[in-house]
Amino acid sequence: MEKTKSPSLLRSFDWLTIFIYLVLLALGWMSVCGACYDYEQTTNILDFSTRSGMQIVWIASSLVLGMLILMVDDRLIESLSYIIYICFLGLLLATPFLAHDIKGSLSWIKIGSFSIQPAEFAKFGVALCLAKVMSTYNFDVRHWRDFLIAVALIVVPMGLIVMQKETGTALVYLALFLALYREGMPGCLLFAALSAIVYFVVGVRFADEPLWDIEAMSLGGGLVMLLIQVFTAGLVWVYGEGAKKAFSILFISLAIDAAAILSARYIYQWNAVWLMTFVCGALAVYLLYLSLRERSIPYCLIALFTLGSMAFHYSANFVLNDVMEPHQQTRIRVLLGLEDDPRGAGYNVIQAKIAIGSGGLEGKGFLNGTQTKLKYVPEQDTDFIFCTVGEEEGFIGCSVVLMLFLALILRLLHLAERQPYTFGRIYGYCVLSIFLFHVFINVGMVLGLAPVIGIPLPFFSYGGSSLWGFTILLFTFLRIDAGRNRLKH
């Protein structure tokens, strides 16, 4: 057959993404300069003895690393996926035994005069292996066996990272479930995960507040039981027989709830939440009955969702108070407004908000931020680097940075969707999911909208491990994308 000539390799690279990457690197270096500079500094910001000078080294080495990746055959990268994954698993397993204790974390391995964090590079290995496994013939994430294989690939390295006392970094791997969703994972699983978050926030936040001045009733418990009933009815509507049965379930449940609450309010004060819990349990039993009578798997799964929701709610306080570390408990309570800790867990967020707010519309200018110069914000050149952007560049600068990240993520989405091979598409979604999670959580925790879990802002936070890790992720995808136009016979 006739050959169709593919464009040259240089023309196949997505130069727009590379341009966005370079702009983010430049803005990131300026932010590191602002975060590290102080009024008494006598050395030049380009001096390698300063963090701003060392960041130039990390940026230069990242550019070299990116160019080297672009020179590698994308088919070789794909063929080495399993080996790379296994090597990173071994490295993660060995890290706690080789690492030095840094602020309670055992995730940094010292090599000469600098340290590396294997967990940052392992994201690349997990994304690569996940794409390779899911692109194999007959793999279907909608089948339980295949789904459990994909989940295991994600969960195993997460567990090894948790052993290093790096819970925040481990949570990043949950973003990879967005790639599973793109490939056909049922949306109800994502809905269940989001529901768990809502149950936790509502249940813990309002656990000690009375419902309608009824001291015996918890507002948090009542709201969660109400949400479980509403969500159950909604799932019956979507996956069951339609609106009629769903509305019947919801109407009967809400009627019983209302009668219980009114009796507790006006007749005798008692904990009506227990009756609401009983109603949820009765719904689950009814759905199991329908599942057996009609041989319907969806009804069985909805019943399991209802029972799981109840179990999750009643175990939330135990997890918060007895499973989580003390500093994690405090961070969550501060975020939910249950504690006021301006000198402890809430100090970073308070100072970050002050720094961003003091920047106003246009900011104080490069190297002119007072909050950052006086070192009021801890970790201001790493996890809280975004507050430097807000103070020196103001609202306009923050908007530009967020728009650049949005452009990068949208561009990655476009590149992923144009991949002719499943492997490239899945890997692309893994990359954009990781970037999206990092940006959303990092900026959110600086603004007090997300818990402080200590993850870097891509291309902005100081350090070689995160910068190299993000560069490897991005440029590997760019190389895979460039291979889409290879010669066809």
Residue, then its C-alpha position, 0 to 999 in steps of 0.5 A: m500500500e502507499k505510504t503516507k509521509s508523517p510530519s517531521l518530529l520537530r513539527s509534531f511536538d506541541w509547541l504551545t504546551i511547551f511555551i506555556y511550560l516555559v512561561l510557568l517556569a519563568l513566573g515560578w522562578m520570580s515567585v521563588c525569588g520573592a519568597c526567598y529574598d529578605y531585606e538584609q540579603t547581600t548576595n545576588i538573587l542569581d547566586f547559587s548559594t541562594r534558593s533563587g540561584m539554585q532554582i535556576v539550576w533545577i530549571a536548567s536541568s529540567l529543560v535538559l531532562g525534557m529535551l532528552i525525553l523528547m529524543v526517546d522513541d515513544r514506543l520504547i517508553e511504552s515497552l518499559s512501562y512495567i519495568i519502570y513501575i516495578c522499579f519505583l515500587g521497589l524504591l518506595l519500599a526502600t525509601p523509609f529505610l534510606a531516608h532521613d527524618i525531615k519534620g517527621s517525614l521519611s520520604w527524602i533520600k539524601i544524595g551528596s549535597f541534595s535530596i530527592q523525593p521518590a514519591e514525586f517521580a513515582k507518579f510517572g511510573v504509576a501513570l505509565c503502567l496504568a496506561k499500559v495495562m488499560s490499553t491491553y487487548n480486552f481490558d475493560v474497566r467496567h468489569w470488576r476483575d479489570f477494575l480491581i487490577a487498575v485500583a491495585l496499581i494505584v493503591v499499592p504505591m499509595g500505601l507505600i507512601v503513607m508508610q513514609k508519613e506523606t499522606g498528602t502526596a499519597l492523596v494525589y494518586l486518587a486523581l488517577f481515578l479521573a482517568l478510569y472514569r474517562e475509560g468507562m468506570p461507572g460514574c456512580l463510583l465517583f458519586a459515592a466518593l463525593s458523597a463520602i466527602v459530603y457526609f464527613v464534612v456535614g457530619v463532623r462540622f455539625a455533630d455537636e449542634p442541636l437540630w431545631d433546638i432539640e438538644a437530644m438531636s444532632l444537626g449533623g446526624g440528621l442532615v447526613m441521614l436526610l442526604i442518604q435518603v435523598f441520594t438513595a432515591g436519586l440513584v433509584w431514579v437513575y438506575g432503577e425503574g424511574a421517577k415513580k418508585a424514587f418519588s415514593i421512596l423519598f416521600i415516605s422517608l421524608a414524611i417519617d422524618a418530619a413526623a419524628i422531628l416534630s414529635a421530638r420538638y413539640i411532644y417529647q425531646w428524644n433523639a429522632v436521628w435513630l428513627m431516621t437511621f432506621v428508615c435508611g436501614a429499611l430502605a436498604v432492606y427494601l432495595l435488597y428485596l427488590s433486587l431478589r424479586e426482580r433479579s436486579i443488580p442495580y437495586c442490590l448495589i444501591a442498597l449497598f451504597t445506602l448501608g455503606s453510607m450509614a457505616f461511613h457516617y458512624s465511623a467518621n468520628f472514630v477515623l477523625n479522633d482515633v485513626m488520623e494523626p494529631h496534626q491532621q485532626t487539628r488541620i481538619r478541625v481548623l478548616l471546618g471551623l471547629e477550632d480556632d488555632p491562629r498560632g498552630a495549624g491555622y497560622n500558615v493559612i491566616q498569614a497566607k491570606i494576609a499576604i494575598g490580601s495585602g497585594g490588592l489589585e496590582g500587587k506590591g511589585f517584584l521583591n517588594g512583598t513585606q509579609t514574605k520578606l519578613k518570613y511571616v508565612p512558613e513554607q512560603d517558597t514551597d507549599f505556600i508559594f502562591c501567597t507570594v504571587g498574590e502579594e507581589e503581583g496582586f489579583i491580576g497576577c494570581s488571575v494570570v497564573l490561574m489562567l495559564f494553569l487552566a490553559l495547560i490543563l485544557r491543552l492537555l485535555h485536547l492532546a489526550e482526546r486526539q490520541p489515536y492509541t488508547f495508551g496515549r489517551i489514558y496516559g494523557y488523562c493521568v497527567l492532566s488529572i495529577f496537574l489538576f489535583h495539585v493546582f486545585i488543592n495547593v491554591g485551595m489550601v493557601l486560600g483556606l478552602a482545602p485542608v493543608i496537606g503539603i503538596p507543591l504547586p507545579f513549576f512554582s514551588y522550590g525544589g528539584s524533585s517536584l520540578w523534575g517530576f512534573t517535567i517528566l510527566l509532561f514531556t513524556f506525554l508530549r513525546i507520546d503525542a508527537g508519535r501519533n503521526r508516525l509512518k502508516h503502511 
